[in-house]
């Protein structure tokens, strides 16, 4: 399993904690369920995933430009 580290603001962290407790899940299980597209979709998590994907695409594009310039 890959490890992912993310930074959350305090409000989002508390909301995730409350949701996990309400659903009798660990914080990790709650996040994984939301990331997997479970029944309870969080717009915060969806926005975070979208931002992470955009950052990854930008990083790859930058790496491709560097490789092209080196040739």
OpenMM code with the backbone's topology and positions (N, CA, C; nanometers):
from openmm import Vec3, app, unit

residues = "UNK UNK UNK UNK UNK UNK UNK UNK UNK UNK UNK UNK UNK UNK UNK UNK UNK UNK UNK UNK UNK UNK UNK UNK UNK UNK UNK UNK UNK UNK UNK UNK UNK UNK UNK UNK UNK UNK UNK UNK UNK UNK UNK UNK UNK UNK UNK UNK UNK UNK UNK UNK UNK UNK UNK UNK UNK UNK UNK UNK UNK UNK UNK UNK UNK UNK UNK UNK UNK UNK UNK".split()
positions = [
    Vec3(0.0842, -0.1176, 0.0000),
    Vec3(0.0000, 0.0000, 0.0000),
    Vec3(0.0885, 0.1235, 0.0000),
    Vec3(0.0514, 0.2210, -0.0815),
    Vec3(0.1262, 0.3451, -0.0861),
    Vec3(0.0834, 0.4364, 0.0269),
    Vec3(0.1756, 0.5163, 0.0715),
    Vec3(0.1468, 0.6122, 0.1776),
    Vec3(0.1290, 0.7491, 0.1150),
    Vec3(0.0246, 0.8178, 0.1565),
    Vec3(-0.0039, 0.9517, 0.1079),
    Vec3(-0.0085, 1.0451, 0.2271),
    Vec3(0.0643, 1.1529, 0.2180),
    Vec3(0.0621, 1.2549, 0.3226),
    Vec3(-0.0057, 1.3783, 0.2667),
    Vec3(-0.1023, 1.4293, 0.3410),
    Vec3(-0.1726, 1.5486, 0.2982),
    Vec3(-0.1815, 1.6460, 0.4144),
    Vec3(-0.1931, 1.7718, 0.3795),
    Vec3(-0.2134, 1.8742, 0.4813),
    Vec3(-0.3591, 1.9156, 0.4770),
    Vec3(-0.4227, 1.9191, 0.5922),
    Vec3(-0.5626, 1.9579, 0.6030),
    Vec3(-0.5740, 2.0766, 0.6961),
    Vec3(-0.6689, 2.1632, 0.6652),
    Vec3(-0.6914, 2.2694, 0.7612),
    Vec3(-0.7664, 2.2103, 0.8803),
    Vec3(-0.7635, 2.2800, 0.9882),
    Vec3(-0.8208, 2.2306, 1.1139),
    Vec3(-0.9689, 2.1998, 1.1014),
    Vec3(-1.0423, 2.2858, 1.0325),
    Vec3(-1.1862, 2.2656, 1.0187),
    Vec3(-1.2165, 2.1360, 0.9428),
    Vec3(-1.1478, 2.1119, 0.8329),
    Vec3(-1.1707, 1.9893, 0.7558),
    Vec3(-1.1332, 1.8661, 0.8381),
    Vec3(-1.0232, 1.8744, 0.9092),
    Vec3(-0.9797, 1.7621, 0.9930),
    Vec3(-1.0865, 1.7280, 1.0969),
    Vec3(-1.1402, 1.8295, 1.1614),
    Vec3(-1.2437, 1.8059, 1.2629),
    Vec3(-1.3703, 1.7473, 1.2014),
    Vec3(-1.4086, 1.7960, 1.0825),
    Vec3(-1.5258, 1.7419, 1.0143),
    Vec3(-1.5063, 1.5939, 0.9798),
    Vec3(-1.3880, 1.5604, 0.9336),
    Vec3(-1.3584, 1.4205, 0.9018),
    Vec3(-1.3592, 1.3339, 1.0276),
    Vec3(-1.3053, 1.3872, 1.1366),
    Vec3(-1.3065, 1.3133, 1.2629),
    Vec3(-1.4492, 1.2864, 1.3092),
    Vec3(-1.5338, 1.3892, 1.3040),
    Vec3(-1.6738, 1.3723, 1.3459),
    Vec3(-1.7465, 1.2715, 1.2580),
    Vec3(-1.7235, 1.2792, 1.1275),
    Vec3(-1.7886, 1.1852, 1.0359),
    Vec3(-1.7424, 1.0426, 1.0645),
    Vec3(-1.6140, 1.0260, 1.0908),
    Vec3(-1.5609, 0.8933, 1.1218),
    Vec3(-1.6254, 0.8385, 1.2494),
    Vec3(-1.6346, 0.9223, 1.3524),
    Vec3(-1.6963, 0.8784, 1.4776),
    Vec3(-1.8435, 0.8447, 1.4570),
    Vec3(-1.9132, 0.9265, 1.3799),
    Vec3(-2.0563, 0.9031, 1.3557),
    Vec3(-2.0802, 0.7747, 1.2781),
    Vec3(-1.9838, 0.7371, 1.1946),
    Vec3(-1.9968, 0.6165, 1.1128),
    Vec3(-1.9224, 0.4971, 1.1723),
    Vec3(-1.8750, 0.5128, 1.2957),
    Vec3(-1.8005, 0.4063, 1.3641),
    Vec3(-1.6825, 0.3565, 1.2806),
    Vec3(-1.6074, 0.4512, 1.2249),
    Vec3(-1.4901, 0.4202, 1.1446),
    Vec3(-1.3694, 0.4923, 1.2013),
    Vec3(-1.2526, 0.4433, 1.1657),
    Vec3(-1.1316, 0.5189, 1.1998),
    Vec3(-1.1225, 0.6356, 1.1017),
    Vec3(-1.0422, 0.7328, 1.1348),
    Vec3(-1.0230, 0.8469, 1.0464),
    Vec3(-0.9690, 0.7988, 0.9109),
    Vec3(-0.8773, 0.7049, 0.9149),
    Vec3(-0.8205, 0.6498, 0.7913),
    Vec3(-0.9284, 0.5824, 0.7067),
    Vec3(-1.0136, 0.5021, 0.7700),
    Vec3(-1.1205, 0.4337, 0.6969),
    Vec3(-1.2178, 0.5334, 0.6349),
    Vec3(-1.2494, 0.6378, 0.7086),
    Vec3(-1.3398, 0.7415, 0.6571),
    Vec3(-1.2809, 0.8078, 0.5332),
    Vec3(-1.1537, 0.8441, 0.5410),
    Vec3(-1.0881, 0.9082, 0.4266),
    Vec3(-1.0797, 0.8135, 0.3074),
    Vec3(-1.0414, 0.6892, 0.3330),
    Vec3(-1.0318, 0.5928, 0.2235),
    Vec3(-1.1663, 0.5699, 0.1573),
    Vec3(-1.2698, 0.5617, 0.2367),
    Vec3(-1.4032, 0.5411, 0.1821),
    Vec3(-1.4447, 0.6588, 0.0943),
    Vec3(-1.4153, 0.7777, 0.1408),
    Vec3(-1.4499, 0.8961, 0.0625),
    Vec3(-1.3665, 0.9054, -0.0643),
    Vec3(-1.2392, 0.8727, -0.0543),
    Vec3(-1.1529, 0.8747, -0.1722),
    Vec3(-1.1947, 0.7699, -0.2746),
    Vec3(-1.2467, 0.6580, -0.2257),
    Vec3(-1.2902, 0.5504, -0.3144),
    Vec3(-1.4260, 0.5798, -0.3767),
    Vec3(-1.4881, 0.6901, -0.3386),
    Vec3(-1.6168, 0.7260, -0.3960),
    Vec3(-1.7327, 0.6577, -0.3282),
    Vec3(-1.7188, 0.6373, -0.1988),
    Vec3(-1.8263, 0.5752, -0.1223),
    Vec3(-1.9531, 0.6586, -0.1256),
    Vec3(-2.0522, 0.6160, -0.0552),
    Vec3(-2.1821, 0.6824, -0.0561),
    Vec3(-2.1733, 0.8267, -0.0086),
    Vec3(-2.0896, 0.8528, 0.0902),
    Vec3(-2.0786, 0.9875, 0.1458),
    Vec3(-1.9638, 1.0605, 0.0768),
    Vec3(-1.9948, 1.1335, -0.0256),
    Vec3(-1.8904, 1.2080, -0.0970),
    Vec3(-1.8693, 1.3431, -0.0306),
    Vec3(-1.7483, 1.3728, -0.0040),
    Vec3(-1.7144, 1.5000, 0.0576),
    Vec3(-1.6610, 1.5939, -0.0501),
    Vec3(-1.7222, 1.7107, -0.0620),
    Vec3(-1.6714, 1.8045, -0.1623),
    Vec3(-1.5323, 1.8522, -0.1254),
    Vec3(-1.5000, 1.8511, 0.0042),
    Vec3(-1.3647, 1.8886, 0.0457),
    Vec3(-1.2631, 1.7864, -0.0036),
    Vec3(-1.2949, 1.6594, 0.0147),
    Vec3(-1.2032, 1.5544, -0.0301),
    Vec3(-1.1947, 1.5548, -0.1824),
    Vec3(-1.3074, 1.5726, -0.2501),
    Vec3(-1.3056, 1.5770, -0.3959),
    Vec3(-1.2196, 1.6930, -0.4458),
    Vec3(-1.2299, 1.8074, -0.3815),
    Vec3(-1.1483, 1.9226, -0.4195),
    Vec3(-1.0010, 1.8948, -0.3922),
    Vec3(-0.9731, 1.8298, -0.2807),
    Vec3(-0.8350, 1.7957, -0.2473),
    Vec3(-0.7771, 1.7006, -0.3504),
    Vec3(-0.8529, 1.5986, -0.3875),
    Vec3(-0.8059, 1.5020, -0.4874),
    Vec3(-0.7832, 1.5724, -0.6209),
    Vec3(-0.8739, 1.6592, -0.6599),
    Vec3(-0.8579, 1.7336, -0.7852),
    Vec3(-0.7310, 1.8185, -0.7819),
    Vec3(-0.7060, 1.8810, -0.6683),
    Vec3(-0.5855, 1.9634, -0.6545),
    Vec3(-0.4591, 1.8783, -0.6602),
    Vec3(-0.4630, 1.7630, -0.5948),
    Vec3(-0.3471, 1.6728, -0.5995),
    Vec3(-0.3211, 1.6234, -0.7410),
    Vec3(-0.4270, 1.5924, -0.8134),
    Vec3(-0.4117, 1.5472, -0.9527),
    Vec3(-0.3543, 1.6584, -1.0399),
    Vec3(-0.4028, 1.7800, -1.0227),
    Vec3(-0.3519, 1.8935, -1.1003),
    Vec3(-0.2045, 1.9183, -1.0701),
    Vec3(-0.1673, 1.9099, -0.9434),
    Vec3(-0.0267, 1.9269, -0.9050),
    Vec3(0.0601, 1.8200, -0.9694),
    Vec3(0.0101, 1.6963, -0.9703),
    Vec3(0.0857, 1.5856, -1.0297),
    Vec3(0.1011, 1.6050, -1.1802),
    Vec3(-0.0039, 1.6486, -1.2476),
    Vec3(0.0044, 1.6744, -1.3916),
    Vec3(0.1040, 1.7859, -1.4210),
    Vec3(0.1020, 1.8897, -1.3391),
    Vec3(0.1948, 2.0011, -1.3574),
    Vec3(0.3389, 1.9548, -1.3336),
    Vec3(0.3592, 1.8715, -1.2322),
    Vec3(0.4933, 1.8204, -1.2046),
    Vec3(0.5442, 1.7369, -1.3212),
    Vec3(0.4583, 1.6518, -1.3749),
    Vec3(0.4977, 1.5679, -1.4888),
    Vec3(0.5285, 1.6515, -1.6112),
    Vec3(0.4473, 1.7540, -1.6351),
    Vec3(0.4709, 1.8416, -1.7495),
    Vec3(0.6051, 1.9122, -1.7354),
    Vec3(0.6367, 1.9558, -1.6135),
    Vec3(0.7657, 2.0217, -1.5883),
    Vec3(0.8806, 1.9256, -1.6118),
    Vec3(0.8650, 1.8027, -1.5666),
    Vec3(0.9696, 1.7017, -1.5869),
    Vec3(0.9883, 1.6726, -1.7351),
    Vec3(0.8794, 1.6677, -1.8107),
    Vec3(0.8877, 1.6419, -1.9536),
    Vec3(0.9618, 1.7535, -2.0237),
    Vec3(0.9361, 1.8791, -1.9831),
    Vec3(1.0058, 1.9935, -2.0442),
    Vec3(1.1543, 1.9875, -2.0116),
    Vec3(1.1905, 1.9511, -1.8910),
    Vec3(1.3308, 1.9419, -1.8523),
    Vec3(1.4000, 1.8345, -1.9338),
    Vec3(1.3337, 1.7205, -1.9506),
    Vec3(1.3919, 1.6111, -2.0299),
    Vec3(1.4093, 1.6529, -2.1749),
    Vec3(1.3135, 1.7249, -2.2296),
    Vec3(1.3209, 1.7707, -2.3670),
    Vec3(1.4351, 1.8691, -2.3843),
    Vec3(1.4550, 1.9580, -2.2893),
    Vec3(1.5628, 2.0562, -2.2983),
    Vec3(1.6987, 1.9903, -2.2868),
    Vec3(1.7112, 1.8834, -2.2151),
    Vec3(1.8400, 1.8158, -2.1970),
    Vec3(1.8835, 1.7400, -2.3228),
    Vec3(1.7897, 1.7045, -2.4068),
    Vec3(1.8243, 1.6262, -2.5279),
    Vec3(1.8923, 1.7082, -2.6264),
] * unit.nanometer
topology = app.Topology()
chain = topology.addChain("A")
for resn in residues:
    res = topology.addResidue(resn, chain)
    for name in ("N", "CA", "C"):
        topology.addAtom(name, app.Element.getBySymbol(name[0]), res)
